[in-house]
Amino acid sequence: MEHAGLSGEICDATWRLVFISSEEARIVGVEPHEVGRFYGKSLVRRQLEDPEFWSTTDESSREWWHLNVPIMRSYVDPDDDPTLFDQVFGTLRDAAARVLPADPPARAWSSTHAFPALPGLRTSWLGDVTFTDVRINGDDGEFLGTMRLSHGDLPDSLLLRLARGDRRMYERMQHVAEPARRSAAILFADLEASGDISRRLSSRVYFDLIRGLTDLIDSQVIEYGGIVGKHAGDGASALFIVEQLNGSEPAAAAAAIRAARTIRDSAGKLGTGDVDIRVKVGVHWGATLMVGQVATGGRLEVTALGDAMNETARIEHAATGGEVLGSKHVIERLDGDAARDLDIDPDALAYTPLAEMESSGEKTVRDAGSIPVAVI
């Protein structure tokens, strides 16, 4: 299970937990080293005593009971060992005693259960989850326990489609699932003169252009350790979070600038015919961004809120001619080594407040006019 990254667990012959995989621990909301708190509990007692991790709908709970308790009763009988019976079924002892034992399946059985989105739940199991229970037998055929594997109730073809995304990106997104204040370098990129370009190209060719630009932005953000933010038409945002880049502000700032330059330099290769493709990029710093994951039925993304996000958008709007504009706030977070690697001398740069740039519109002046920027 561990090697394959499977979500699953192992129960002994009395359906008491003896192992929970690291992947399942992460799903239910505990660290892998904390799963010992569940060991020794039966599946029935775990459901009753730890609802914040294992709650299903009432209907699913009844379905699980009707399927599994008759099988459990074939191995756990109150007349054989009353103490063990109490340990397995807890407060539901009397109800379980009324269940008639059933012949267990020879090999395996499966069932699908619904996990509701309720206040206080720590698990990230939501919606339908399928469990496959596989018998574990000794060499002599003696029943030793069960291995229970779980997975979302999706066909493998759809799961593989979803898995086309970059694993590094998903892992970074998972680390910021809970909203919190975080420091990060911010990148905004947008296709320059997109309206004119869309009029000069066929809809099909323009679509291919935007798809290629989206792939370019995403790939470079991911490559340099960032998280892709929202896509809007022909633009995108990204975050380079300090805690995900060795806790280093210089590393986060440098990563954002490297990604910005690569996006700018590579955009020209997306051109077709006599259409010149240029991308304008803004890079800024957010010291106290509220960063977290937004997961709904239609999307999964990381979003950030804070004045610095709006300011970065204004910096990007002011960039022209395929420039990368960086704010003083982000550039001065570079240390000596990072600045040299980027061929930037922060002490020699001359900054211009956005309000004094001819390319700055009314919104830029209003929202971020005092922010000093330089072409980098």
C-alpha positions in Angstrom: 0.0 0.0 0.0 2.7 2.4 1.0 4.8 1.8 -2.1 1.8 2.2 -4.4 0.4 5.2 -2.6 -2.9 3.5 -1.9 -5.5 4.6 0.5 -6.3 1.6 2.6 -6.2 -0.1 5.9 -5.9 -3.6 7.5 -8.1 -5.1 10.1 -7.6 -8.3 12.1 -10.1 -11.2 12.2 -12.3 -9.2 14.6 -12.3 -6.1 12.4 -10.1 -4.1 14.7 -7.6 -1.8 12.9 -4.0 -2.7 12.9 -2.8 -0.6 10.0 -3.8 2.6 8.2 -1.8 3.7 5.1 -0.1 7.1 5.0 -2.3 8.1 2.1 -5.5 7.3 4.0 -4.2 9.2 7.0 -3.7 12.3 4.9 -7.2 12.0 3.4 -8.9 11.7 6.8 -7.0 14.7 8.1 -4.3 13.3 10.4 -0.6 13.0 10.1 0.7 9.5 9.3 2.4 9.3 12.7 -0.9 10.0 14.4 -2.9 7.0 13.1 -2.0 5.0 16.2 -5.0 6.7 17.9 -7.3 4.5 15.8 -5.5 1.2 16.2 -7.3 -1.4 18.2 -10.7 0.1 17.4 -13.2 -1.8 15.4 -14.7 -0.3 12.3 -18.0 0.1 14.2 -16.5 1.9 17.1 -14.4 4.1 14.9 -17.5 5.3 13.1 -19.2 6.0 16.4 -16.3 7.6 18.3 -14.5 9.5 15.6 -17.2 11.0 13.5 -15.1 14.0 12.5 -12.9 11.7 10.4 -15.3 8.9 9.3 -18.9 10.2 9.2 -21.0 8.9 6.3 -24.7 9.7 5.6 -27.2 7.8 7.7 -28.3 5.8 4.6 -24.7 4.8 3.9 -24.2 3.8 7.5 -27.2 1.5 7.4 -26.0 0.0 4.1 -22.6 -0.7 5.6 -24.2 -2.3 8.7 -26.4 -4.6 6.6 -23.5 -5.7 4.4 -20.7 -6.0 6.9 -22.1 -6.8 10.4 -23.5 -10.2 9.3 -20.0 -11.1 8.1 -18.4 -9.8 11.3 -20.9 -11.9 13.4 -19.6 -15.0 11.8 -16.3 -14.5 13.5 -17.3 -12.6 16.7 -20.0 -14.1 18.9 -21.2 -12.8 22.3 -21.5 -16.3 23.6 -17.9 -17.2 22.7 -16.2 -14.1 24.2 -18.6 -11.4 25.7 -15.7 -9.0 26.4 -14.4 -9.1 22.9 -17.9 -8.7 21.6 -18.3 -5.5 23.7 -14.9 -4.2 22.5 -15.9 -4.7 18.8 -19.4 -3.3 18.9 -19.4 -0.9 21.8 -22.7 0.8 22.4 -24.2 -1.1 19.5 -23.6 -4.4 21.2 -27.3 -5.3 21.6 -28.1 -4.4 18.0 -25.2 -6.5 16.7 -26.2 -9.5 18.9 -29.6 -9.6 17.1 -27.9 -9.8 13.7 -27.7 -13.3 12.2 -24.2 -14.4 11.1 -23.7 -14.8 7.3 -21.3 -16.8 5.3 -18.4 -14.5 4.5 -17.5 -14.0 0.8 -14.8 -16.4 -0.4 -12.4 -13.6 -1.7 -13.6 -10.0 -1.6 -16.6 -7.7 -1.6 -17.1 -4.0 -2.2 -19.6 -1.2 -1.4 -20.0 2.5 -2.1 -20.8 5.0 0.6 -21.5 8.7 0.7 -19.5 11.1 2.8 -21.4 14.4 3.4 -19.9 17.9 3.6 -20.7 18.7 7.2 -19.4 21.3 9.7 -16.5 20.0 11.8 -15.4 17.3 9.4 -11.7 16.9 9.0 -11.8 14.3 6.2 -11.3 15.3 2.6 -13.4 12.2 1.6 -16.5 13.9 0.1 -19.2 12.4 -2.1 -19.2 8.7 -3.0 -16.2 6.5 -2.0 -15.9 2.8 -2.9 -14.4 0.3 -0.5 -13.1 -3.0 -1.6 -12.5 -5.6 1.2 -10.2 -8.4 0.5 -9.8 -11.4 2.8 -6.4 -12.2 4.2 -5.9 -15.9 4.8 -3.0 -17.9 6.3 -1.3 -20.6 4.3 -3.7 -23.1 5.9 -6.7 -21.1 4.9 -7.3 -19.6 8.3 -9.0 -16.2 8.2 -6.6 -13.6 9.5 -8.3 -10.3 8.6 -9.1 -8.0 5.8 -7.4 -5.5 3.6 -9.7 -2.5 2.8 -8.9 -0.4 -0.2 -10.7 2.9 -0.9 -11.0 5.1 -3.9 -13.2 7.8 -5.2 -16.2 6.5 -7.1 -14.9 7.5 -10.5 -14.0 5.3 -13.4 -10.3 4.8 -14.1 -10.5 6.5 -17.5 -11.7 9.7 -15.8 -9.1 9.5 -13.0 -6.3 9.1 -15.6 -7.7 12.2 -17.4 -7.6 14.2 -14.2 -4.1 12.9 -13.5 -2.7 14.7 -16.6 -2.0 17.6 -14.3 1.4 18.0 -12.8 1.8 16.0 -9.5 4.2 18.7 -8.1 1.5 21.3 -8.5 -1.2 19.1 -6.9 1.1 18.4 -3.9 1.8 22.2 -3.5 -1.9 22.9 -3.6 -2.6 20.2 -1.0 -0.1 21.8 1.4 -2.1 25.1 1.4 -5.6 23.4 1.6 -6.3 25.3 4.8 -6.5 29.1 4.4 -3.7 31.0 6.3 -1.6 34.1 6.0 1.4 33.4 3.8 4.2 35.4 2.2 4.7 34.9 -1.5 6.0 36.5 -4.7 3.1 37.1 -7.1 3.1 36.9 -10.8 0.5 38.1 -13.3 0.9 37.5 -17.0 -1.3 38.6 -19.9 -1.3 38.5 -23.7 -0.6 42.0 -25.0 -3.1 43.4 -27.5 -5.2 40.4 -27.3 -8.3 42.1 -28.8 -6.4 43.0 -32.0 -4.8 39.5 -32.2 -8.2 37.8 -31.8 -9.6 39.9 -34.7 -6.7 39.0 -37.0 -6.8 35.2 -36.4 -9.5 32.7 -37.0 -11.3 31.5 -33.9 -9.6 28.1 -34.1 -6.1 29.5 -34.5 -6.7 32.0 -31.6 -8.0 29.1 -29.4 -4.8 27.2 -30.1 -2.7 30.3 -29.3 -4.4 30.8 -25.9 -4.1 27.1 -25.2 -0.4 27.2 -26.0 0.1 30.3 -23.9 -1.8 28.7 -20.9 0.5 25.7 -21.2 3.6 27.9 -21.3 2.6 29.9 -18.2 1.5 26.9 -16.2 4.6 24.8 -17.1 7.1 27.6 -16.1 5.3 28.4 -12.9 5.3 24.7 -11.9 9.0 24.3 -13.0 10.1 27.1 -10.8 8.3 26.0 -7.7 5.1 28.0 -7.9 1.4 27.4 -7.8 -0.8 28.4 -10.7 -3.6 30.7 -9.7 -6.7 31.8 -11.6 -6.9 31.8 -15.4 -8.9 34.6 -16.9 -9.2 34.6 -20.7 -5.7 35.1 -22.0 -4.0 35.8 -18.7 -3.1 34.0 -15.5 -1.7 34.5 -12.0 0.7 32.5 -9.9 2.1 32.4 -6.4 5.6 31.5 -5.3 5.1 30.8 -1.6 8.0 31.2 0.8 7.3 28.2 2.9 7.4 26.0 -0.2 10.7 27.4 -1.4 12.9 26.4 1.5 11.4 29.1 3.7 13.5 31.7 1.8 12.2 35.0 0.6 15.1 35.5 -1.8 14.3 32.1 -3.3 10.6 32.9 -3.8 11.4 36.3 -5.3 14.0 34.8 -7.7 11.7 32.0 -8.7 9.0 34.4 -9.7 11.4 36.5 -11.7 12.9 33.5 -13.5 9.4 32.2 -14.4 8.4 35.7 -15.6 11.4 36.0 -17.9 11.0 32.6 -19.4 7.3 33.2 -20.1 8.1 36.5 -21.8 11.0 35.1 -23.8 9.2 32.0 -24.9 5.9 33.7 -25.9 7.2 34.8 -29.2 7.5 31.2 -30.4 3.7 31.0 -30.2 3.2 33.5 -33.0 1.7 32.5 -36.3 2.2 34.2 -39.7 2.8 37.9 -39.3 1.2 38.1 -35.9 3.7 39.2 -33.2 3.0 37.6 -29.8 4.1 39.4 -26.7 3.2 38.8 -23.1 3.4 41.4 -20.4 4.3 40.3 -16.9 4.1 41.9 -13.5 5.9 40.6 -10.4 5.2 41.9 -6.9 5.4 40.8 -3.2 2.7 39.9 -0.8 3.8 39.7 2.8 0.5 38.8 4.4 -1.6 37.2 1.7 -4.5 35.0 2.8 -3.8 31.9 0.7 -6.0 28.7 0.7 -7.6 26.1 -1.5 -11.0 26.6 -3.1 -12.7 23.2 -3.9 -16.2 23.1 -5.3 -18.1 20.8 -7.5 -16.7 22.6 -10.5 -13.2 23.5 -9.7 -10.1 23.0 -7.5 -7.7 25.9 -7.2 -5.6 27.9 -4.9 -6.6 31.5 -4.4 -5.0 34.4 -2.6 -6.6 37.5 -1.2 -5.0 40.8 -0.3 -4.2 44.2 -1.6 -1.0 42.9 -3.1 -2.9 40.7 -5.6 -4.8 43.7 -7.0 -1.6 45.7 -7.1 0.2 43.0 -9.1 -2.6 43.1 -11.6 -2.1 46.8 -12.0 1.7 46.4 -12.4 1.1 43.8 -15.2 -1.4 46.2 -16.9 1.3 48.9 -17.0 3.8 46.6 -18.7 4.2 47.2 -22.4 6.2 45.8 -25.3 6.6 42.4 -23.7 8.1 43.8 -20.5 8.5 42.2 -17.1 7.8 44.9 -14.5 9.0 44.1 -11.0 8.1 46.1 -7.9 10.7 47.4 -5.5 9.1 45.2 -2.9 10.0 42.0 -4.7 13.3 43.0 -6.2 14.8 44.1 -2.9 14.0 40.7 -1.4 16.7 39.2 -3.6 20.0 38.4 -1.8 23.4 38.8 -3.4 23.6 35.4 -4.9 20.1 35.4 -6.4 20.6 39.0 -7.8 23.8 38.0 -9.4 22.3 34.9 -11.0 19.6 37.0 -12.4 22.0 39.7 -13.5 20.2 42.3 -11.5 21.9 44.9 -9.4 19.2 46.2 -7.0 21.3 49.1 -5.8 21.7 50.3 -9.4 18.1 50.1 -10.5 16.1 53.3 -10.9 12.4 52.9 -10.0 9.4 54.7 -11.4 6.1 55.0 -9.5 3.3 53.5 -11.4 1.5 56.8 -11.4 4.3 58.4 -13.5 4.3 55.7 -16.2 2.5 56.7 -19.5 1.1 53.2 -19.8 -0.7 53.4 -16.4 -4.4 53.7 -16.7 -6.8 55.3 -14.3 -7.3 52.1 -12.3 -3.6 51.6 -12.0 -3.0 55.1 -10.7 -5.9 54.8 -8.3 -5.0 51.4 -6.9 -1.3 51.2 -7.1 0.1 54.6 -8.2 2.7 54.9 -5.4 4.3 51.5 -6.0 7.8 51.9 -7.5 8.6 49.5 -10.4 11.5 48.7 -12.7 11.9 46.7 -15.9 13.6 43.5 -15.1 
